[in-house]
Amino acid sequence: MPDSTHNLYTEYVTLMQKAADISNAAAVLEWDQETYMPAKGAEHRARQLATLAAQAHDILTSARLETILKELSHRKDLSNTEHANVRLSLHDFEKNKKLPSSFVESLSKQSSECFNAWIEARHKKDYSIFAPSLAKMIALKQEQARLYGYIDHPYDALLDDYEPGATVAMLEPVFAMIREQLPPVLAKIKAAKQVSNDCFHKDFPKQQQWDFSENVLRKMGYDFEAGRQDYAEHPFTTSFSSKDVRITTRVDEHNYASLLWSTIHEGGHALYEQGLPFEQYGLPLGAAASLGIHESQSRLWENCVGRGIASWQYFYPLLQSYFPEQLANVTVDTFFKAMNRVEPSLIRTEADEVTYHFHVMIRYEIEKGLLENKIDAKDLPQVWNSMYEKYLGITPPDDVKGILQDVHWSHGSFGYFPTYSLGSFYAAQFFAQAHKEITDLDLKFARGEFEPLLLWLRDKIHQYGRRYTSEELCEKVTGEQLNTAYFMTYINDKYAAVYS
Amino acid sequence: MPDSTHNLYTEYVTLMQKAADISNAAAVLEWDQETYMPAKGAEHRARQLATLAAQAHDILTSARLETILKELSHRKDLSNTEHANVRLSLHDFEKNKKLPSSFVESLSKQSSECFNAWIEARHKKDYSIFAPSLAKMIALKQEQARLYGYIDHPYDALLDDYEPGATVAMLEPVFAMIREQLPPVLAKIKAAKQVSNDCFHKDFPKQQQWDFSENVLRKMGYDFEAGRQDYAEHPFTTSFSSKDVRITTRVDEHNYASLLWSTIHEGGHALYEQGLPFEQYGLPLGAAASLGIHESQSRLWENCVGRGIASWQYFYPLLQSYFPEQLANVTVDTFFKAMNRVEPSLIRTEADEVTYHFHVMIRYEIEKGLLENKIDAKDLPQVWNSMYEKYLGITPPDDVKGILQDVHWSHGSFGYFPTYSLGSFYAAQFFAQAHKEITDLDLKFARGEFEPLLLWLRDKIHQYGRRYTSEELCEKVTGEQLNTAYFMTYINDKYAAVYS
């Protein structure tokens, strides 16, 4: 007698949740590494993480899991939810299987070597130290694309790791929009009178900054009983279950903007993680849809809500009560303009909402060129600098502020960058839809009511986990596919207000 | 051709270190649970810990490990160190094998049930809620002793889990000493004029307490690059490798003693862990000899050093600089007497150096009686209270302050308590030896020089890990077996000074 569907599904869940337990334990160790671990702990932390990764990998590539998934995929008596989990897990399993373990090992070794070379190159401000390692990494990523298989473009195979279903064919019009429609916006802004952001650059004591940022998180609906915020050198969000989702951030006592919007950004990521269905722990439906959708949540809160005048009609008097002297003569309008100041700059992570997408587009073009062998790794500084000159009108003084600024390529993350722009564009489209469906959303923000928006996001997006691809979800939520016109409208409206 | 000894030993080390990676990851999760984890994180943290425990257990009970250990135990070409590791690992393996997995599962389930019953009984101040669960636990521990096997007494089998080599035959004279020689000491102290400890009970701001305690830890030689101190409800020490050894403690703003000596106590444990050989990570020689030896390190620092007048000749002026107002009119002599005040009390963890051992002896007698079926679980409150009346002259007002005060039995930890007294007695003996071997030890303390003592402990004790049993180590360090006369001399000398 064959195993009952119920028993097989239960075994599938048990295996997946065991792997999740181990991966989440690793996430705790990584969080600790970035927040509290003493320096000398690093040496054995690395091996502890490697062991946990191997243990989780063993489960997720086990013959037993394959047998169960294949058997379950033929069963007709699964619920829709169960069927979706099995379908996605089988997809993941078969994708993983395409990479021989010797290849995975090479990739992992090259990733360590390449990361170390990147660190050294930054330290010595010498790109040539990084170039040969990066060239090897690119060859491996080309091999990975071949192993995964693709129809139109090798980049499609790599994109799938971060944004399932995304392809070059889908991205081309998105980046064409950036290339064609954003330069005129930037030109208009440059022609207008620049707004000042002096109001950020005063002395803002750490503790008050921290307290206010936690106040904002609370208002956004972040559950501090299911998470916490800590200091770390790099802001990030991590999750050990949807009931333990943590944020880190950093504080600059001379620039309040640094903490505040990175807290709101990470808060957006965290609200998504806290909203994923707890009962789907360890299963695809308990995980985020894609990096693009994840980023849509952080950008929606950071930019659409967090840099909107409506929210600050509520928050600004509160902020002033934390910093009565520093903000005594600063009106909410001045503050609003300061937070939306546009200015071409060298560092992606510090860029404004307009110029940010040039940074991403440049990386996307370079990644494609590298995979197609149209660009050679050793020429990257020149390629980079000429594109920065062309789109942003500035040239990095050195490679640390140029081609060496991002860690992604050293880790082998090719295909990750596009999700940053996709996130902003999905965010604008979702936000426009929320405005249509929630009455007086701006008025609500001005009264400090953010729950209606959060509940809408929970209902429309968070609850589904990976059930839909980004594109399917976008269509389900907004009735149409990704449409960058929403972003352009959002940008035009905002900067009309900021730059008159 | 048989595998080379080198290859087999390498495989043994790989398996052991994998298991250690997983157990240490679990220790990070437990540390996080006690320090930073948000409340709702508890639900899935429990399952993550259970999964890690099962993964480590699978490795440590694997057929492959058994094969390797048995093969290696016959090889003649192992170094002394390698041979010791193999011998101890084989001992552990064979001991574990005596417990069928069904028994281990029952024990683990009963431990959860019994712990929950203990919590509820404490909450409702009703011992009868705990009694039936405890009775089941005792039956399981009797079964465990039978499964392990023993020659003289079932308690011997259980002791071995905490204090390898310890037996009732060895403990009887130790506890006889407590029963016979400590009551006259206590009587003499009671007859003398009580010393005041008012100087602890003032307002001591948290941050200054914390800063001073870290100052003391640094002076003791605790390496803050290989550890850290955090707040937690219960003070403890935990280790993820000898280069990441962490302490927790709690702060009472109205009782400085609470933080200070618990920090020094945990600091003693931590110095031992930091002193274990890093290159023996995951192997028996990289682990502590026993709980008794562990406790000897914490007690030596807490009591022999930390409650000695010599150390305070150095530390007291520093402490006064942290609390100039609170300690303005308190002399170092008053302070020394306060920290050594003896007074029978109900709670073991708050007891002084004399009465502490009555608490331990009472638990030891009860554990033996339970295992021998001479005491029935349901009668424990009466047994407990009458022994407290007899030895300490006080009776608990309720069972929370009596029979329900310790968590140990609910976890099934029978045989653990004696290690607390053994620790103090080993500490006194080691400390006397250190005085013989290090010139002017007290003068050094008075000058703030604690490194000679730490280096002596590193050399005599820490570096060996589990190479020797407690008894072997004691003989190696002091030239004789455990001799409680050292403790009695230490006690008589100290209290002659305190109570004149």
Interface residues (C-beta under 8 A of the other chain):
Chain A: Q17 K18 D21 I22 N24 A25 A26 V28 L29 D32 Y36 M37 P38 A39 K40 G41 E43 H44 R45 R47 Q48 A50 T51 L52 Q55 D223 F224 E225 A226 G227 R228 D230 F240 S241 K243 D244 Y281
Chain B: Q17 K18 D21 I22 N24 A25 A26 V28 L29 D32 Y36 M37 P38 A39 K40 G41 E43 H44 R45 R47 Q48 A50 T51 L52 Q55 D223 F224 E225 A226 G227 R228 D230 F240 S241 K243 D244 Y281
